[in-house]
Amino acid sequence: MARQIAEAILATASEVVDGRWDGQFVVDVFQTGSGTSTNMNANEVIAGRANELLTGRRGGRSPVHPNDHVNLGQSSNDVIPSTIHIAAVCEIRNQLIPSLQALRQALEDKASAFMGIRKIARTHLQDAVPMALGQELGGYARQVALAIERIQSVEPRLAELALGGTAVGSGMNTHPRFASMVISSSPVRR
């Protein structure tokens, strides 16, 4: 039966990822604490649907229990921060950095194109000295390049996932290989 429970949980988790059960997530994501309410909401939605797949009846706690089978020794103290870290790294890699690189490139292109256009530079809210518009745009491009470096420098710290320690860091009630197995499949492996 353990294999069937695992397969039902996996099938349901895939349905959740696909958005099929979005209406079942009624707990506001803006809450205090470690996200226990969100974590348990997910566990209960998954267990209820997994029970439906196995028995034809939705809900209940048998054969799939939300805590004993779906949560299975995880802790919201581990899962919620790790989820936030994974989401942040994915968005940084897939959205923010490419967008900033495109902006930097556009500014560099305009800097080259406008190097022959003269203008008055301003400092302290006053006209200062002549400069090229391309110089100004080149300065903006450099600031974006430095911002990219700073953002990328946080990735190793975000890639540290707080999984397997459970509520107080002891790993109690968690399989000894849980953390290493989950982290090895993470999209933010270091």
PAVONU-105048 format. One record per residue (C-alpha): x negated, z, y negated; residue in three letters; residue number from 1. Coordinates in Angstrom, 2 decimals. Layout:
# residues N
[node [X; Z; Y]; ALA; NUM]
...
END
This chain:
# residues 190
[node [0.00; 0.00; 0.00]; MET; 1]
[node [-2.94; 0.62; -2.38]; ALA; 2]
[node [-3.73; -3.10; -2.48]; ARG; 3]
[node [-0.11; -3.99; -3.29]; GLN; 4]
[node [-0.02; -1.37; -6.06]; ILE; 5]
[node [-3.26; -2.71; -7.52]; ALA; 6]
[node [-1.98; -6.30; -7.39]; GLU; 7]
[node [1.33; -5.33; -9.02]; ALA; 8]
[node [-0.52; -3.48; -11.80]; ILE; 9]
[node [-2.84; -6.45; -12.34]; LEU; 10]
[node [0.08; -8.92; -12.43]; ALA; 11]
[node [1.93; -6.74; -14.91]; THR; 12]
[node [-1.14; -6.24; -17.10]; ALA; 13]
[node [-1.45; -10.03; -17.29]; SER; 14]
[node [2.18; -10.26; -18.35]; GLU; 15]
[node [1.51; -7.66; -21.06]; VAL; 16]
[node [-1.49; -9.63; -22.31]; VAL; 17]
[node [0.69; -12.75; -22.44]; ASP; 18]
[node [3.16; -10.87; -24.68]; GLY; 19]
[node [6.00; -10.87; -22.18]; ARG; 20]
[node [6.71; -7.16; -22.71]; TRP; 21]
[node [5.93; -6.79; -26.42]; ASP; 22]
[node [9.41; -5.36; -27.02]; GLY; 23]
[node [8.59; -2.45; -24.73]; GLN; 24]
[node [5.83; -1.17; -26.99]; PHE; 25]
[node [7.89; 1.03; -29.27]; VAL; 26]
[node [5.21; 3.51; -30.32]; VAL; 27]
[node [3.83; 2.78; -33.77]; ASP; 28]
[node [0.13; 2.00; -33.56]; VAL; 29]
[node [-0.43; 4.05; -36.71]; PHE; 30]
[node [-0.50; 7.57; -35.35]; GLN; 31]
[node [-2.68; 10.63; -35.34]; THR; 32]
[node [-5.06; 11.67; -32.61]; GLY; 33]
[node [-6.80; 9.52; -30.06]; SER; 34]
[node [-3.98; 7.12; -29.35]; GLY; 35]
[node [-2.53; 9.01; -26.40]; THR; 36]
[node [0.98; 7.85; -27.27]; SER; 37]
[node [-0.05; 4.19; -27.30]; THR; 38]
[node [-2.06; 4.58; -24.10]; ASN; 39]
[node [0.78; 6.28; -22.23]; MET; 40]
[node [3.33; 3.78; -23.59]; ASN; 41]
[node [1.20; 1.02; -22.01]; ALA; 42]
[node [0.87; 2.97; -18.75]; ASN; 43]
[node [4.63; 3.48; -18.53]; GLU; 44]
[node [5.47; -0.15; -19.32]; VAL; 45]
[node [2.99; -1.35; -16.70]; ILE; 46]
[node [4.15; 1.15; -14.07]; ALA; 47]
[node [7.83; 0.35; -14.66]; GLY; 48]
[node [7.30; -3.39; -14.29]; ARG; 49]
[node [4.92; -2.96; -11.31]; ALA; 50]
[node [7.62; -0.89; -9.59]; ASN; 51]
[node [10.08; -3.70; -10.25]; GLU; 52]
[node [7.71; -6.20; -8.65]; LEU; 53]
[node [7.28; -3.98; -5.59]; LEU; 54]
[node [10.81; -2.58; -5.13]; THR; 55]
[node [13.13; -4.76; -7.17]; GLY; 56]
[node [14.01; -1.75; -9.36]; ARG; 57]
[node [12.48; -1.34; -12.80]; ARG; 58]
[node [11.12; 2.01; -13.93]; GLY; 59]
[node [10.57; 5.17; -11.99]; GLY; 60]
[node [7.35; 6.71; -10.84]; ARG; 61]
[node [7.21; 5.46; -7.27]; SER; 62]
[node [5.44; 3.72; -5.72]; PRO; 63]
[node [3.54; 3.16; -8.99]; VAL; 64]
[node [3.01; 6.23; -11.14]; HIS; 65]
[node [2.05; 5.69; -14.82]; PRO; 66]
[node [-0.65; 8.35; -14.82]; ASN; 67]
[node [-1.84; 8.47; -11.21]; ASP; 68]
[node [-2.01; 4.70; -10.63]; HIS; 69]
[node [-2.07; 2.88; -13.96]; VAL; 70]
[node [-4.02; 5.34; -16.08]; ASN; 71]
[node [-6.08; 6.37; -13.02]; LEU; 72]
[node [-8.45; 8.83; -14.62]; GLY; 73]
[node [-8.82; 6.99; -17.90]; GLN; 74]
[node [-8.55; 8.92; -21.09]; SER; 75]
[node [-7.04; 7.71; -24.33]; SER; 76]
[node [-10.11; 9.36; -25.90]; ASN; 77]
[node [-12.11; 6.66; -24.10]; ASP; 78]
[node [-9.71; 3.74; -24.00]; VAL; 79]
[node [-8.45; 3.60; -27.57]; ILE; 80]
[node [-11.87; 3.74; -29.31]; PRO; 81]
[node [-13.27; 1.27; -26.78]; SER; 82]
[node [-10.34; -1.08; -27.39]; THR; 83]
[node [-10.93; -0.88; -31.12]; ILE; 84]
[node [-14.65; -1.57; -30.65]; HIS; 85]
[node [-14.02; -4.55; -28.36]; ILE; 86]
[node [-11.44; -5.99; -30.77]; ALA; 87]
[node [-13.79; -5.52; -33.73]; ALA; 88]
[node [-16.72; -7.22; -31.98]; VAL; 89]
[node [-14.54; -10.11; -30.82]; CYS; 90]
[node [-13.11; -10.66; -34.30]; GLU; 91]
[node [-16.56; -10.37; -35.89]; ILE; 92]
[node [-18.01; -12.92; -33.44]; ARG; 93]
[node [-15.09; -15.33; -33.28]; ASN; 94]
[node [-13.59; -15.18; -36.77]; GLN; 95]
[node [-15.59; -13.36; -39.43]; LEU; 96]
[node [-19.13; -14.63; -38.78]; ILE; 97]
[node [-18.12; -18.30; -38.34]; PRO; 98]
[node [-16.03; -18.10; -41.53]; SER; 99]
[node [-18.89; -16.53; -43.47]; LEU; 100]
[node [-21.34; -19.11; -42.10]; GLN; 101]
[node [-19.03; -21.90; -43.28]; ALA; 102]
[node [-18.76; -20.25; -46.70]; LEU; 103]
[node [-22.54; -19.84; -46.93]; ARG; 104]
[node [-23.05; -23.49; -45.99]; GLN; 105]
[node [-20.48; -24.67; -48.54]; ALA; 106]
[node [-22.17; -22.61; -51.25]; LEU; 107]
[node [-25.60; -23.95; -50.29]; GLU; 108]
[node [-24.27; -27.51; -50.40]; ASP; 109]
[node [-22.75; -26.96; -53.84]; LYS; 110]
[node [-25.95; -25.24; -55.01]; ALA; 111]
[node [-27.91; -28.37; -54.14]; SER; 112]
[node [-25.30; -30.68; -55.63]; ALA; 113]
[node [-25.06; -28.72; -58.90]; PHE; 114]
[node [-28.75; -27.94; -59.47]; MET; 115]
[node [-28.82; -30.43; -62.34]; GLY; 116]
[node [-25.90; -28.87; -64.20]; ILE; 117]
[node [-27.11; -26.47; -66.90]; ARG; 118]
[node [-25.11; -23.49; -68.06]; LYS; 119]
[node [-25.60; -20.22; -69.86]; ILE; 120]
[node [-26.20; -17.25; -67.62]; ALA; 121]
[node [-24.48; -14.03; -68.53]; ARG; 122]
[node [-25.67; -10.49; -68.24]; THR; 123]
[node [-24.08; -7.29; -69.51]; HIS; 124]
[node [-21.02; -9.33; -70.52]; LEU; 125]
[node [-23.09; -11.42; -72.92]; GLN; 126]
[node [-24.67; -14.84; -72.94]; ASP; 127]
[node [-28.25; -14.60; -71.75]; ALA; 128]
[node [-30.50; -17.52; -70.81]; VAL; 129]
[node [-29.97; -21.06; -69.57]; PRO; 130]
[node [-29.79; -21.62; -65.83]; MET; 131]
[node [-28.56; -24.20; -63.34]; ALA; 132]
[node [-25.10; -23.83; -61.87]; LEU; 133]
[node [-26.81; -24.53; -58.55]; GLY; 134]
[node [-28.97; -21.43; -59.03]; GLN; 135]
[node [-25.89; -19.30; -59.47]; GLU; 136]
[node [-24.23; -20.77; -56.38]; LEU; 137]
[node [-27.48; -20.36; -54.44]; GLY; 138]
[node [-27.42; -16.66; -55.32]; GLY; 139]
[node [-23.89; -16.39; -53.95]; TYR; 140]
[node [-24.98; -18.18; -50.77]; ALA; 141]
[node [-27.83; -15.69; -50.33]; ARG; 142]
[node [-25.47; -12.75; -50.76]; GLN; 143]
[node [-23.23; -14.17; -48.02]; VAL; 144]
[node [-26.27; -14.65; -45.75]; ALA; 145]
[node [-27.27; -11.02; -46.29]; LEU; 146]
[node [-23.70; -9.90; -45.62]; ALA; 147]
[node [-23.78; -11.78; -42.29]; ILE; 148]
[node [-26.98; -9.95; -41.34]; GLU; 149]
[node [-25.48; -6.56; -42.24]; ARG; 150]
[node [-22.29; -7.25; -40.29]; ILE; 151]
[node [-24.23; -8.45; -37.24]; GLN; 152]
[node [-26.38; -5.30; -37.36]; SER; 153]
[node [-23.35; -3.13; -36.48]; VAL; 154]
[node [-22.60; -5.02; -33.28]; GLU; 155]
[node [-24.96; -3.00; -31.01]; PRO; 156]
[node [-23.25; 0.22; -32.11]; ARG; 157]
[node [-19.76; -1.26; -31.67]; LEU; 158]
[node [-20.79; -2.48; -28.21]; ALA; 159]
[node [-21.29; 1.11; -27.06]; GLU; 160]
[node [-18.07; 1.80; -25.22]; LEU; 161]
[node [-16.76; 5.32; -24.68]; ALA; 162]
[node [-15.46; 4.72; -21.16]; LEU; 163]
[node [-15.60; 7.02; -18.17]; GLY; 164]
[node [-16.18; 10.32; -19.91]; GLY; 165]
[node [-12.48; 11.25; -19.96]; THR; 166]
[node [-11.17; 13.90; -22.32]; ALA; 167]
[node [-14.28; 16.07; -22.66]; VAL; 168]
[node [-17.05; 13.73; -21.48]; GLY; 169]
[node [-17.35; 15.15; -17.96]; SER; 170]
[node [-15.97; 12.11; -16.14]; GLY; 171]
[node [-13.61; 14.39; -14.22]; MET; 172]
[node [-10.94; 12.56; -12.19]; ASN; 173]
[node [-12.66; 9.21; -12.71]; THR; 174]
[node [-14.35; 7.10; -10.07]; HIS; 175]
[node [-18.13; 7.49; -10.47]; PRO; 176]
[node [-18.58; 3.74; -10.99]; ARG; 177]
[node [-15.55; 3.30; -13.29]; PHE; 178]
[node [-17.48; 3.15; -16.57]; ALA; 179]
[node [-20.23; 0.82; -15.38]; SER; 180]
[node [-17.77; -1.55; -13.68]; MET; 181]
[node [-15.44; -1.77; -16.67]; VAL; 182]
[node [-18.24; -2.10; -19.20]; ILE; 183]
[node [-19.95; -4.81; -17.13]; SER; 184]
[node [-16.80; -6.95; -17.46]; SER; 185]
[node [-16.42; -6.31; -21.20]; SER; 186]
[node [-16.80; -9.23; -23.60]; PRO; 187]
[node [-19.09; -7.03; -25.73]; VAL; 188]
[node [-21.79; -6.30; -23.16]; ARG; 189]
[node [-25.10; -5.53; -24.80]; ARG; 190]
END
